[in-house]
Amino acid sequence: MKQTDGPVSVLFVCLGNICRSPLAEGVFRQAVRNHGCTNRFHIDSAGTGGWHSGSPPDPRSVAVARRHGIDISGQLCRKITADDFSQFDYILGMDHDNIANLRAAAPGDHGRIHLFLDLAFGRPVEIADPYYGGSGGFEEAYRIIREGSEALLEKL
């Protein structure tokens, strides 16, 4: 894991930064807070595409987070930047397409890019995009992100 001093920086990435990655940012931030180590982490989220830049997360992500005591309503969607590849220790894609897009965009070393649940659990499991489904998909995404966040926190 990270070898330098300072906070561990984690960037969660999905396609548009409106469903999974803002939810992962909020859930991981809450897990870090619950374990009393907020000063040890810098957490953010982004999308591989910029269609929703400047917009809040999908209302369904906001609602599922709220049901679990997490407020992500103040987040704003953004597209990943070239600087992110050098500024974050861990760039965590939600699915294999995100990983492929991140590797194609990365200016060099891909060692910071990981599939979120592969890094968390040691298994190459994707988090399905709930965008075109119902609220059940968002609840399932929350559940697996929460489990993955606890495992990732333990690992980091």
C-alpha positions as CSV (number, residue, x, y, z in Angstrom):
1,M,0.0,0.0,0.0
2,K,1.0,3.7,0.1
3,Q,4.6,4.3,1.2
4,T,4.7,8.1,1.7
5,D,3.7,10.4,4.6
6,G,0.5,12.4,4.5
7,P,-3.1,11.5,3.9
8,V,-4.0,8.6,1.6
9,S,-5.8,10.0,-1.4
10,V,-8.6,7.9,-2.9
11,L,-10.6,8.8,-6.1
12,F,-13.7,6.8,-6.9
13,V,-14.6,6.7,-10.6
14,C,-17.6,5.6,-12.6
15,L,-18.9,6.6,-16.1
16,G,-20.6,10.0,-15.4
17,N,-19.9,10.6,-11.7
18,I,-23.6,10.7,-10.9
19,C,-24.5,7.3,-9.5
20,R,-21.8,4.9,-8.2
21,S,-18.8,7.0,-7.6
22,P,-20.5,9.9,-5.6
23,L,-22.2,7.2,-3.6
24,A,-18.8,5.5,-3.0
25,E,-17.2,8.8,-2.0
26,G,-19.9,9.4,0.6
27,V,-20.0,5.9,1.9
28,F,-16.2,5.7,2.2
29,R,-16.1,9.2,3.8
30,Q,-18.6,8.0,6.4
31,A,-16.7,4.8,7.1
32,V,-13.5,6.8,7.6
33,R,-15.4,9.2,9.9
34,N,-16.9,6.3,11.9
35,H,-13.4,4.9,12.5
36,G,-12.1,8.2,13.6
37,C,-9.4,8.7,10.9
38,T,-10.7,11.5,8.7
39,N,-7.4,13.3,8.9
40,R,-5.7,10.3,7.3
41,F,-7.6,10.4,4.0
42,H,-8.4,12.7,1.1
43,I,-11.5,11.3,-0.7
44,D,-13.1,12.5,-4.0
45,S,-15.0,11.1,-7.0
46,A,-15.0,11.7,-10.7
47,G,-16.4,10.3,-14.0
48,T,-14.6,9.2,-17.1
49,G,-17.1,11.3,-19.1
50,G,-18.0,14.9,-18.4
51,W,-21.7,15.0,-19.5
52,H,-22.9,15.8,-16.0
53,S,-20.0,18.1,-14.8
54,G,-21.2,20.7,-12.3
55,S,-24.5,18.8,-11.6
56,P,-25.4,17.1,-8.3
57,P,-25.5,13.3,-8.1
58,D,-28.5,11.4,-9.5
59,P,-31.4,11.9,-7.1
60,R,-31.7,8.1,-6.6
61,S,-28.1,8.0,-5.3
62,V,-28.8,11.0,-3.1
63,A,-32.0,9.2,-1.8
64,V,-30.3,5.9,-1.1
65,A,-27.4,7.6,0.7
66,R,-29.9,9.6,2.8
67,R,-31.8,6.5,3.8
68,H,-28.5,5.3,5.3
69,G,-27.6,8.5,7.1
70,I,-25.2,9.9,4.5
71,D,-25.6,13.2,2.7
72,I,-24.1,13.4,-0.8
73,S,-26.4,16.2,-2.0
74,G,-23.6,18.8,-1.9
75,Q,-21.3,16.9,-4.2
76,L,-20.9,18.1,-7.8
77,C,-20.1,15.8,-10.7
78,R,-16.8,16.2,-12.5
79,K,-14.7,14.5,-15.2
80,I,-11.4,13.1,-14.2
81,T,-8.4,15.3,-15.1
82,A,-4.8,14.6,-16.1
83,D,-3.7,15.9,-12.7
84,D,-5.8,13.3,-10.9
85,F,-3.5,10.6,-12.1
86,S,-0.6,12.0,-10.2
87,Q,-2.5,13.5,-7.2
88,F,-4.3,10.4,-6.1
89,D,-2.7,7.3,-4.6
90,Y,-5.7,5.1,-5.5
91,I,-7.9,5.6,-8.5
92,L,-10.8,3.1,-8.1
93,G,-13.0,2.3,-11.0
94,M,-16.4,0.7,-10.4
95,D,-16.4,-1.7,-13.4
96,H,-14.0,-3.0,-16.1
97,D,-15.1,-0.4,-18.7
98,N,-14.2,2.4,-16.2
99,I,-10.8,0.7,-15.7
100,A,-10.2,0.5,-19.5
101,N,-11.2,4.1,-19.9
102,L,-8.9,5.2,-17.0
103,R,-6.0,3.3,-18.4
104,A,-6.5,4.8,-21.9
105,A,-6.6,8.3,-20.3
106,A,-3.7,7.8,-17.9
107,P,-0.6,9.7,-19.0
108,G,1.8,7.0,-17.8
109,D,2.0,4.4,-15.0
110,H,-1.3,2.5,-14.4
111,G,-0.2,1.3,-10.9
112,R,-2.6,3.7,-9.2
113,I,-5.7,2.4,-11.1
114,H,-7.6,-0.5,-9.6
115,L,-11.0,-2.0,-9.8
116,F,-12.6,-0.9,-6.5
117,L,-13.8,-4.3,-5.2
118,D,-10.6,-6.1,-6.5
119,L,-8.5,-3.8,-4.3
120,A,-11.0,-4.1,-1.4
121,F,-11.8,-7.8,-1.5
122,G,-9.1,-9.3,-3.7
123,R,-11.8,-10.3,-6.2
124,P,-12.4,-8.7,-9.6
125,V,-16.1,-7.9,-8.9
126,E,-17.8,-5.0,-10.6
127,I,-20.5,-2.7,-9.2
128,A,-23.3,-2.7,-11.7
129,D,-24.4,0.7,-13.0
130,P,-27.9,1.3,-11.6
131,Y,-28.7,4.3,-13.8
132,Y,-31.2,2.5,-16.1
133,G,-32.8,0.4,-13.5
134,G,-35.1,1.0,-10.5
135,S,-34.3,1.9,-6.9
136,G,-33.4,-1.7,-6.1
137,G,-30.2,-1.3,-8.2
138,F,-29.2,1.7,-6.2
139,E,-29.8,-0.1,-2.9
140,E,-27.7,-3.0,-4.1
141,A,-24.9,-0.6,-5.2
142,Y,-25.0,1.0,-1.8
143,R,-24.8,-2.4,0.0
144,I,-21.8,-3.6,-2.0
145,I,-20.1,-0.2,-1.8
146,R,-20.6,-0.2,2.0
147,E,-19.0,-3.6,2.3
148,G,-16.2,-2.7,0.0
149,S,-15.6,0.5,1.8
150,E,-15.2,-1.3,5.1
151,A,-12.8,-3.8,3.6
152,L,-10.8,-1.1,1.8
153,L,-10.5,1.0,5.0
154,E,-9.2,-2.1,6.8
155,K,-6.7,-2.7,4.0
156,L,-5.4,0.9,3.8
